[in-house]
Amino acid sequence: MASKTKIMVFHLKELIYTGIFLVLGICFIILLLIMFGPKSKETADNHSKKDTESAQTAKSETLYTPGVYKSTISLDGHTVELTITTETDRIVSITMEPLDDHLATMYPLLQQTFDSIATQICEGKEVTASSDSRYTSSLLLSAIESALEHAK
């Protein structure tokens, strides 16, 4: 039995391309794992501590100068005006200028989210927002906080 020798010919160019694509593929997989992998526990703990501290700060600083305070939000070149009425110890009402058709169409969650947040704040409850409208909620809450800065 004679052994048959097999000769394989590799072109250097093909080896280099294969190596480059292999390295890029590994980098891509690592990037995907970093971006979409589980979040670290430290990040979640930092967010919960920050929320607790801001809630405690808000409870301890609830004395307002009675009056009406306004804040504006700029959305797609249009402005929305929030009006906040306060008494010395509480927020009486929060209203939003009626949305025109363009804003109501482009931002369908704005009115619904505002109504929910305004009700929770006026009743003195802790503000919770649904996961569907967390960016809208943060936009509205920052506008409300900026108006309340003038009331303190």
C-alpha positions in Angstrom: 0.0 0.0 0.0 1.5 3.1 -1.2 0.5 6.3 0.6 -0.7 9.0 -1.6 0.7 12.3 -0.8 -1.8 15.2 -1.0 -0.4 18.5 -1.8 -2.5 21.5 -0.8 -1.7 24.9 -2.3 -2.8 28.0 -0.4 -2.5 31.5 -1.8 -1.1 33.9 0.7 -3.7 36.5 -0.3 -6.5 34.2 0.6 -4.9 33.4 4.0 -4.6 37.1 4.8 -8.2 37.9 3.9 -9.4 34.9 5.9 -7.4 36.1 8.9 -8.7 39.6 8.6 -12.3 38.5 8.4 -11.8 36.2 11.3 -10.5 39.0 13.5 -13.3 41.3 12.4 -15.9 38.7 13.2 -14.5 38.1 16.7 -14.4 41.9 17.3 -18.0 42.1 16.1 -19.2 39.4 18.4 -17.4 41.0 21.4 -19.0 44.3 20.6 -22.5 42.7 20.4 -21.9 41.1 23.8 -20.8 44.4 25.4 -23.7 46.3 23.9 -26.5 43.8 24.5 -25.2 41.7 27.4 -26.5 41.9 30.9 -26.0 45.2 32.7 -23.6 45.3 35.6 -25.1 45.3 39.1 -23.1 48.4 40.0 -25.0 50.4 37.4 -28.4 49.3 38.7 -27.3 50.0 42.3 -26.1 53.5 41.3 -29.4 54.3 39.7 -31.5 53.1 42.6 -29.3 55.1 45.1 -29.6 58.2 42.9 -33.4 57.8 42.7 -33.6 57.3 46.5 -31.5 60.4 47.2 -33.5 62.5 44.8 -36.8 61.4 46.4 -35.4 62.2 49.9 -34.2 65.6 48.7 -37.6 66.3 47.1 -39.4 65.3 50.3 -37.2 67.5 52.5 -37.5 70.6 50.2 -41.2 70.8 49.7 -41.6 74.4 50.8 -42.5 76.6 47.8 -43.2 80.3 47.3 -46.9 80.5 46.4 -47.5 81.5 42.8 -47.7 80.4 39.2 -44.5 79.3 37.4 -44.0 78.4 33.8 -41.6 76.3 31.8 -41.4 75.5 28.1 -40.4 72.4 26.2 -39.2 72.7 22.6 -40.4 69.9 20.4 -39.7 69.8 16.7 -39.5 73.6 16.5 -42.8 74.1 18.5 -43.0 75.1 22.1 -45.2 73.6 24.7 -45.8 75.6 27.9 -46.2 74.0 31.3 -47.9 76.0 34.0 -47.4 75.0 37.7 -49.4 76.5 40.5 -48.0 76.1 44.0 -49.0 76.9 47.6 -46.5 77.0 50.5 -46.6 73.3 51.1 -47.8 71.6 47.9 -48.2 71.8 44.2 -51.8 72.7 43.4 -52.0 72.1 39.7 -49.9 71.4 36.6 -51.3 72.3 33.2 -50.0 72.0 29.7 -51.0 74.3 26.9 -53.2 72.4 24.5 -51.2 70.6 21.9 -51.7 71.5 18.2 -52.5 68.7 15.8 -48.9 68.5 14.6 -47.5 67.8 18.1 -50.3 65.5 19.0 -49.6 63.4 15.9 -45.9 63.4 16.2 -45.8 62.8 20.0 -48.9 60.6 20.7 -47.7 59.7 24.3 -47.1 63.3 25.4 -50.7 64.2 26.6 -51.3 60.8 28.2 -47.9 60.8 30.0 -48.4 64.4 31.1 -51.8 63.6 32.6 -50.4 60.7 34.5 -47.5 62.6 35.9 -49.5 65.7 36.8 -52.1 63.6 38.7 -49.4 61.8 40.6 -47.5 65.0 41.6 -50.6 66.9 42.6 -51.8 63.9 44.8 -48.3 63.8 46.4 -47.6 60.3 45.2 -44.2 59.0 44.0 -44.0 59.5 40.2 -43.9 56.3 38.3 -43.8 56.2 34.5 -44.5 53.2 32.2 -41.6 51.8 30.3 -43.3 52.8 27.0 -42.9 56.5 27.9 -39.8 56.8 29.9 -38.1 59.4 27.6 -41.3 61.4 27.4 -41.6 61.2 31.2 -38.0 62.4 31.7 -38.6 65.3 29.4 -41.7 66.4 31.2 -40.2 65.9 34.7 -37.2 68.0 33.8 -39.4 70.8 32.6 -41.5 70.6 35.8 -38.3 70.6 37.9 -37.0 73.6 36.2 -40.2 75.5 36.9 -40.2 74.4 40.5 -36.6 75.7 40.9 -38.1 79.2 40.7 -40.7 78.3 43.3 -38.2 77.3 46.0 
